[in-house]
Structures are given as structure tokens and as C-alpha cells.
Amino acid sequence: MTPAARVQAAIEILDLVIEAARSNGAPADRLIADWFRARRFAGSGDRRAVRELAYRAIRACGEVPESGRAAMLRVARHDAELAALFDGSSHAPTPIREGEPVASPGIAPAWLLQRLTESDIEEAEGEALLGRAPLDIRVNTLKAGPLQLPEGGERTVAAHGWRYPPETRIEQSPAYLEGRIEVQDTGSQLTCEAVAARPGETVIDLCAGAGGKTLALAAAMENSGRLIASDADRARLSRLPPRADRAGATCIETVLLDPGRETEALAPFLEAADAVLVDAPCSGTGTWRRNPEARWRLTEKQLQRYMAVQGRLLDVAAQLVKPGGRLVFVTCSLLDVEGREQAQDFLDRHPGWRGEVPALPAGTSRGPGLRLSPYHDGTDGFFVARFIRL
């Protein structure tokens, strides 16, 4: 593909991403993969260049763009070489017309930017949300023996964390294929450390999903005790058993939940858990480095629904913890309404609990918990709080 043809390809992909954002369709990664699957003529260099162009445009636009072309023109406004590729040649975008629509710049749509501002996310910290994320891994301590890590990594502040450049092909390394390492953001690893899971305990991962944090908890427990991974999404939860087999995690039990009736499925564990992790569904504002188009998908109504679910799941989790046990609340969000305020509301509703800010090697104090951010900590954005039952 010529450089101009790559720009046109990125515009076509952006049209698909914008439509998907408006209709809650497939994520950008999948749309890009599908687009190239139907165009086998594109080589690896073409795929990489087009992908980078598309994501560059996504990150440059605050509001949902009118079109893929308008999004790419936003980038071209500050890149003369890119603008010159709008030359109308074969497979190239047509020349730029005076006065044609250009997408608005910004960190996020106006309503969401206001929410970030209310949460003390200033301009530099907001811009860091749209940088490119590194590739972090967690060494799986359940597998003993000499470990040969891929070259180019450096230690992170997480107990078993390493960081690599984002383009590292880690999943092709022997260490990954053997289950010796797992891909997991350093912030995610730290939230698992906040649980302080120990061998022999009963621990519940209430919103386990596909089990990334569950596997970290299993390693902390050294496969001793009971680790319950529960979720209402059958498809996501079904991905955990093969991952656990690969990692050598043998203490995990899965429980499928019925939304709104979680307590029934978890009745055997009422007041029986030493620790419960609530990694609650949320806006995902802390993961924009990986999914920048997600900020175009979120609406105020959806945010309110997430907040309601978070509060309800915290109340469910509180019933599972034994006296003296701990409840850890996590959201991958930088919004106070999904973090500090949600944690304080829990304490206000439950006088038999006290807050205990986790002692982690990163994070900034935020009400009853800590906030991790790309700008201050080099991690995805998270809020984490720990509550102790009296």
C-alpha cells in the first residue's frame, strides 16, 4: 500500500469505529482485525501503519467525530506531511477542501471532561490517559524452576511485575506459552496485592470475568485454601478454567451468578470469606490508553447504571465477609463517583465496617482509598479501597 492508500484505509476503519461507538458495536481492535482479514493483500507493515494512523486519530478527537475523514483531518491539521497525502491519487483520500468538517480536539466529550475535572483530573493527567500503554506482565509464582524472561524488560513496583515496550510479542515467548507469566497491568497487580490473600484462606473474586485477577490471587494463596471466582457473564467465566490449567492454579472454583440474585448463588459463603474482591463494572476511564474509543461510547445514563451496580455489589459482598475479614473495592476509573464517593457511601451505609487505606508502593490518597493513574504511577487508572468488618 502507498502511504496515501494507508491514510484512506485508516479513514475507512475510523468510519466503522465511529459507527460502532454510536451503536455500541464491536471494539476498535476487532474492527481493525476484521477489516484486514478481508484484505489479505495488506502486509504486516501496512497493517501496523494503518492501525497507528487510526489510533492516532481516535486519540486526537474529544467528541465523537462526524466521520473518519473528519477525524483524520484533525491529525492532518498539525502534520503537513500527512495533509499532503490527501492528493486524490489512486486509493488516496480526495484533496482537502476549504471549510470541510474537522473533528474537535480534546481529551473527552464535554460532559465527561466535566466529570474528570470534578474529580481533580487536570489537563496533563487527562492527556496521559490517551498515551500508549506499555506491556506489563506478572511472573506466575505457582510454577517453580528457572525462568527465562524475554529480553528488554524492567521491574515494576508490583511484587512480581515486569514492564516491556508495547510492541513486544510476549505471547509468543516460551515463558508465556508455558504459563510462567501472565499479561497484567501493574495497577491491576497492585489491586490484587491490596486483597492480601494468604494460603489457607477463603477468598471470593465476586466479579471475576475471565479471571486475570483470580489467577494472581491463586498465586498469592499458593494454591492453598478456597478461591471462588464468580461472574454473571457465562462466556467470560468459561475462559477461566483453561487459563487456570495453563497457570497451574488448582484452588479455583467457579460460580455463575444471576444478576440481581447473586446472594442466592453464593449462599454457602455467607459470612464465610476471609476476603472478597469486588472488581466492579465501571466506566473504564482508567483504561483509555488501551481503548481510547471507549470515551466516545460512555453516556451519562450508562455511568449512572454502573454506579448503581457498584453500590449493589458492595452490599452483596458485605454479606459474604466474616467478622475481621476484608472487602476490597476496585474500579478501573478515575471518576470520584465510581471511587472515593462510592467507597464513602459504603461506609455510611455499613457502620459495622471501617476503612483501611491499602499500603501499596504507588497511588495517591483519595478519600477512603487510593487512586492509581498513568500520569502519576505509570499504570492504568484505578481506585482501590479496603474495608474491614468489625
Secondary structure, 3 states (H helix, E strand, C coil): CCHHHHHHHHHHHHHHHHHHHHHCCCCHHHHHHHHHHCCCCCCHHHHHHHHHHHHHHHHHECCCCCCHHHHHHHHHCCCHHHHHCCCCCCCCCCCCCCCCCCCCECCCCHHHHHHHHHCCCCHHHHHHCCCCCCEEEEECCCCCCCCCCCCCCEECCCCCEEEECCCCCHHHCHHHHCCCEEECCHHHHHHHHHHCCCCCCEEEECCCCCCHHHHHHHHHCCCCCEEEEEECCHHHHCCHHHHHHHHCCCCEEEEECCCCCHHHHCHHHCCCEEEEEEECCCCCHHHCCCCCCHHHHCCHHHHHHHHHHHHHHHHHHHCCEEEEEEEEEEECCCCHHHCHHHHHHHHHHCCCEEECCCCCCCCEEECCEEEECHHHHCCCCEEEEEEEEC
